[in-house]
Every structure is written in structure tokens, then in C-alpha cells.
């Protein structure tokens, strides 16, 4: 009953907000983890997004405790359960209830789901809301290859069944979406294949450029032989191929070091990586480092000879933009949206995914040609400055919210005929 009572007044709020040029009430739903207080990057992101309207965020805490707090947005964080399948079930059960509560309590009008999988829970909430006469606009985003990325994780039980269930979840959410958002041309093509009739807005994911640009503004003091990887440790990221490529050139460059910065998201895979290092006799040459604050990571990137992202599947690769902003050349897999930002021989190198020999050749070139690599890094920094800005990011979401508002109005008008 409460949902139906809010129907007309909420639509009126949408129209009034649009007339005033103001924002609407939007809930973001995804698998991101947040701490309190927010880290510097998320503080900047949500402070910027707050200019577009009132924000609510459903995600995960960094531990087993649920949390609710306000910091530029209202955060509702689910406990981070230890297994991915448990987190999916938790999201499926809790998120629709939370979204419906936000509709009643805060008159949320738009839900933005981070992927087609979280979109399943948002689509369920949309159907519940519709049964009470309230029209909720659903925006489904794609930040990567949602068809294959989850299946690249090792240890999935009954992968054929898992694939079937996840594809059905994605199909359900995309079917009920009012608007789609892609972060690259590659993710847009995939969305077009699944939902050819839906409107798609494309713009890159949020990147905190400031600390990386500041780090990259200073000249490097010496020629480093540090090879850097930054990201979660999962099979999808292809870190085992990077270790294999480094092993192939280690004897040739005795001063070279490989540092792997990131969270061990897959414990079994991380243990395998450490065994690979020991078996290869590289224990004193390869370092596993915990995730770093952005300001610290920017310094590491600036001091590295190269950043490597050897992913098997990737949406765009935000860490590539960060390294470029720090004036560091990159070597990355020729997959997903990466070729849109890495220009072969200009600001970095591309290699086929899994090609350890090709990756070793590019590492060899970087270490043998430090002057040319440094010039490549400076070109990369210029590209990064042109590629992303806070204003283009906000303009992307303005377009998303306008499209979502239009869908609400159109749905209301058609239901009134």
C-alpha cells in the first residue's frame, strides 16, 4: 500500500527535479566493498556524484558485520561472507528488500546495478515495486566480460550448471533494464548482442587521477628495473603468465624485481602462484604485497619501469589509466577494452592473453631501453590526462539519469492511457 501511495508523488518529484535542473534519488547496487570512513578515492567519487542528486549505496562491508552510515551517500553494507556463492545468495535475498525499503522510506526512483548479476536482484525489486503501482527505473552496467569473467575463477562446482544459472540471471536483468551503461566499446558490443533494442550510454569507470598525475609530474630519479602488477589475485588476471614471463628473463636481468600488489581474492590460486615462484627459484625476486592506498600505489607506479596487466578477460583496466597518469608505460593483454587505451609502441605494448613468450619479449625491450621506455611513459601521461576527467564522468551519469527519468515518464504515461 505504501508503494502505491508514493507512486504519483514520486513521479512528481522526478518532474520537479528535472524542471529545476536538480538530481533525483538514486540507489547504486553492486559487489564493491566499503570501509568507514571511505578511502580517499571513494570520497572524491561520491562527493562528485552527490552533485547529481541524493545517493544510496548497497554493497558489502569489509568484514562479517553489516554497516549503515552516511558519507556523501547513505551506505547499506551487507556482511562480506567468505564464499562468493554465499555473497550472491545474500545479495539476491537482501538487496530486493533493501531497494523496496528505499522506495518507501526515501522515494528512490532509479537503481543502478553494477553488473547484470547484481541487476537480477534489482530487477526483482523493480517487479515487486511495479506490483504496487510504482515504476522504478533500472540501469544495468557492464564493467567487464560478464559472460566469461566469473567462469574464469577456479574451484567453481558444476561449471555447466553455474554458467546456465548466471546466464539466466543476466538475461532476466537485461530484459527488465530501462537503460544500459558500458565502460568500453567491447562491453558495449556485448550488451548490444544481449539487448539489441536497449539504449546504451558509454563512459569509463571512475578513476582518481589526481594522485597519479601528481606522482607522474616529477621526473624519475633513476632507471628502475621494477616490474609491477596491481590488482586482485585471480585466474582471470593471468598473474601466472606474468610470473612465467618474468622467469624467462630473470637470468638476463639480475637486478630486475617483480612486485605483485593486490588482495588474494582466490586463496587457492594465490597459493599456486607462490608455489610457482618457489619452483622457479624466484623467491628473492618476486614480492607479494598487500593492497595499497591510492597515494602509495601512485608512488610505486611512478618508480616502476613498467606496469603489467596480463588479464585473460578485462572490461577496460582502470589500473592501466592510473599507471599512465603516473608516467609509467604499460604492457597489457589485447582483450576487452584495453586496446582502446593502449596504443602499441606509443604509450605501451599489447600482447595476446596467455602469450608468455610475447610478454617476456616486451619486458625485455622495456628493461633494455630505459630512455625510450621513459619517453613512452610521458606520452602515456598525456593520453591519460585527455582520456578521463571528473566532468566527463559526471556528464555520463547525467545522460544515464536523464534516460532513466524518461523511462519513468513514458511508463507512467502508457499506464495512464
N, C-alpha and C positions, 0 to 999 in steps of 0.2 A: 504494500500500500504506500509506504513511504517513497518508493521509487517512482510510482505513478504520480504522486503528488508533486514531485520535483520536476516532472517532465517539462511542463510549459515554462516554469520559472527558470529552469536551467537553460533552455533554448533562448529565452530572453536575455540571460546573462551573456551567452555567446554572441548574440547580435549586438548587444550594447558594447561589449568589449571590442568587437570588430569595428563598430562605428567610432569608438574613441581612439582606435589605433592601439588599444591595450592588449594584454595577453589573456589566455584562458587557463583553466585549471587542468594540468596535465600530469598523469602518472607514468613514470618510467619503470618498466618491469624487466628484470634481467638477472643474470647469474653473477654479476660483479660483487666483489667483497668490499666492504667499507669498514673503516675504524672510526672511532670518536676520540679526538677531533679528526676531521677529514685531513688527508695529506694535502700538501700544497697544490698538487695538480688538480685534485677534485675540488678544492676550494675555489680555484680560478674557474674551473669549468662550470660549477653550479652558480657561482656569482654571476658569470656571464649569462647563463641560461635564465636566471631569475628575472632578467630584464624583459623576457618574453611572457611572463605570467607566473602564476603560483604553481610550484612544483612539488610532487610527491614521488618518492623513490621506494620501490620494493626490490630488495636484493638479499644478500647474505651478510651476516656478521663474520668476523674473523675467527670465531670460536663457537662453542656449543651453546652460547647464550643468545636468546633473542634480544633485540635492542630497538628502541624507538627514541629519536632525538631530532632536533631541528638545527640545521646549519646551512643556510641559503636555500634549503629544501627540507621537507619533512621526510625523514627516513624511517622505514619499517623493515627491519632486518631479521630474516629467518635464521635459526641456528645453522651453522655450517656442519652438516652431518658428514661422517667420514667417507661414505661411498657415494659416487656420482648417481647411482640408481636411486639411492635414498633421497638425495637432494632433488632429483626430478619428481619423485613422488610427493615430496614435501611442497615443492612449487605447485604441482598440479592440484593438491588439496587446499593449500593455504592461500595461494595467490588469487583465485577467483573470489574467495570470501573477502579478502582484503580489498580488492578492487570494488566489489559491491558495497562494502562499508564506506569506502572513499566517495562513492557516488552519493550515498545517503548523507554522510557526515560533512563532506567538503564539496559536494557537487562537481566532482571531477567529470570532465567532458571528453577527454582524449586519453587513450592509453597507448604508449609507445613500447612495443616489445622488442627486446634486443635481438632476438633471432626467431625463426619460425617455430622453434621448440618452446621457448617461453611464450610465444604467440598462441600456443594451444590453450594455455591457462587463461590468457587474455580474451581469446575468442569465446571460451566457455563463460567468462564473466559477461561478455557482450550479449550472449544469448539469454542469460539469466535476466540482465537488465532489460532486454527487449520484451521479455515476457511480462514485465511490469509497465510497459509502455514508455520506457526511457531509451533513447537512441545514443549509444556510446560509439564514438569514432575510434577505430582500431588502426594503428600504424604498425606494420611489421618491418623490422630492419634485417638486413643481412650483412654481417661483418666478415664473412668468410664462406668457404665451400660447405654449406650445411648438408649437402648430400653425402660427403665423404669424411669430413673432418672428425666427427665423433667416432666413426668406424675405424679410424687410424689408431685409436687407443688400444693398447694391448690388454688382454685379460677380459674382454667382453665375452660373457657367456651367451651361447646360442646366437652368434652374429647374424644369421639369416633372419631369425625372429626379431632381433633387435632392430635390424635395418627396416624390416617391414613396419614395425610399430612406429619408428621415428619418422618414416616417410608419410605414414598416415597422419601423424601429428602435424607435420609440416604442411601437408595438403589441407588439413582442416583449418589451420590458422590462416593460410594464404587465401583460402576460399572466403573466409569471413573478414579479411582485411579490407579497409576502405582505401588505403594508400600504402605504398611500399617505399622503402629507402635503401639504397645501395651505397657502399663506400668506394666502389671502383667499377670500372667498365666490366670486369669479369663477373663480379657479383650481380651487376645489373643484368647481364646476359642470362645468368642462371635464373634470376627472378622472372625474366621475360619468358623463359621456357616453361616455368611452372604456372605463371599467371599472365598470359599474354595480353589480357584485357585491362589489367590494372595500371594506374598511373604510378610512375616511379620517380622519386626525387633522388639525385645522386650528389653526394658531397662526402669528403673524407672524415674519418673519426677525429675526435678531439685530440690535439697534440699540444702539450705545454712547451711551446717553442722557446720561451724566454730564457730559461736557464741554459739550454743547449746553445742558443745563439750567443749568449754572453760568454760561455766557455769557448766557443769557436772563434770569437773575435780576436783572441790573443794568439800570437804565433806559437807554434810548438817549439819547445826549447831544444829538443834533440830528436833524433830519428829512432823511434821506438820499434821494437820487434814484438810488441804485444798484439796478439790476435784475440779479439773479444767477441763473445756471444752474449746476448742479453735476451732473456725470455724464459718461459716455463720449460721445464724438462719433461717433454712428452715425445712419443714416437713421431707425432705429426711434424714436429720441428726439425727432425732429421739430424739431431745432435751427434748421433753415432757416425754419420757420414763425415761430419766435421772432424771428429777425433781421428777417423781413418785417414782423412786427407792430411791432417797435421802429422800423423805418424809417418806418412810418406816423405815429408820434407824435414822432419826433425833433425836428422843427422846432418843435413846440408846447412842448417841454420842453428847452431848450438845455443845461440843466445835467445832464440825465439821462445815465447811462452804463450800458452793458450789459457784464457780465463773464461769460465762459464758462469755467468751471473744469472741466477734465477731460482724460482721455487720448484722443489721436487714434487710436481703435481702427480706424477706417476712414480711411486716408490720402487716398484719392480724394475721399471725402465731405468731409473736413476742408479739402482744397484748394478744393473748391467753395464751402464756407462762407466762406472767406477772400476768394474772388473776389466772392461776393455782397456782402460788406461793402465792398469797394473800389468796385464798380459803384454801390452805393447811397450813396457819398460818406460812409461812416461810419467810416473808418479811425481817426479820432481819438476815436471814441465807443464803439467795441467793442474789448474786450480778450480775447485768448485766453490763459488761464493754465493752467499745468501742475497736475496733481493736488496737493492739499494734505494734510498731516497733519490728522487729525480736529480737534485743538485749534485749528489755524489756520483750518480751514474753519468751525468754530463761531463764531469772531470775525467772519469775513466775513459769515456768515449774520446774526449779530446786528446788524451795521451796515448791512445791505441794507434797502431799502424793501420788497422782495418777492423771493421765490424762485419761479421759473417752471419747471415740468416739462411741456413740450409734447408728450409722448410719443404716438406712434401706437399703441403696444401697451405694456402695463405690467402686472406682476403685482400689486404693491402700491405701490411707490415709497417705499423706505426714506428717501430724501433728504427727502421731504416731512415725515416724522416728525421728522427731525433739525432742519429749519428751524422747525417748530412749537415744538420744545423750546427753541429759541433765541429764541422770542417774535417770529418773523417770519411774516407772513401769506404764503399761497401761492396761486398760480394754476396749475392743473393740468388736464390733459385728462380728460374724462369717459369713461375707459376702464378696463377691468380692475377691480382692487380699489381704485382711487383714490377713487371715490365713498363707500367705506366709511369714509374718514378725513377727506375734505374736505367740510365742510358749507357749502353755498352761502350766502354772505353772513355766515356766523358766524365760521369760522376761515380762510376763504379763498374762492376762486371756482373754478368748473368751466367749461370751455369744450369744445365738440366738437373732436375731434382734427382738425388741419389748418385750423381756422377762424381765419385771421389777423385778420379784422375783429373778431371777438368777443374775441380775445386782446388786440388793441390797445385795445378799449373798457375791458377790465378793468385794463390797465396805466394807462390814462388816469385811471380812478377812484382807483387807489392813489396816484398822484402828485398828484392834485388834492385828495385828502382825507387828509392825513398823520395827523391826530389820530384819525380813525375807523380808519385802517389800523393805527395803533399799538394801539388797543383790540382790534382783530381779532387782532393778534399775541399779545396777552396771553391772549385766550380760546384761541388755538391752543396755547399753552404748557400751559394747564390740561388740555386734551384729551390732549396728548402724554404728560403725566405719568400719566394714567389708562389710556392705551392699551397701553403696554409697560412690563414690568418684567422683571428677570432671573429672578425666581422663576416668573412665568407662562411664560417661555421654557423654563426647566428642567422645569417640570411638563408642558409639551407633549412634551418628549423622554422624560420618564418614561413617559407614555402610549404613545408610539411604541415604546419598548423593551419595555414590558410586552406589547404586542400582538405584537411580533416574537418574544419568548420563547414566548408561547402558540402561535404558529405552528410553532415548532421542536418543542415538546412534542407538539402534535397530529400533526405529520408523523411523529414518531418512534413515537407510539402506533399510528397507522394502518399504518405499515410493519411493526410487530411482530405485527399480527393474522394 
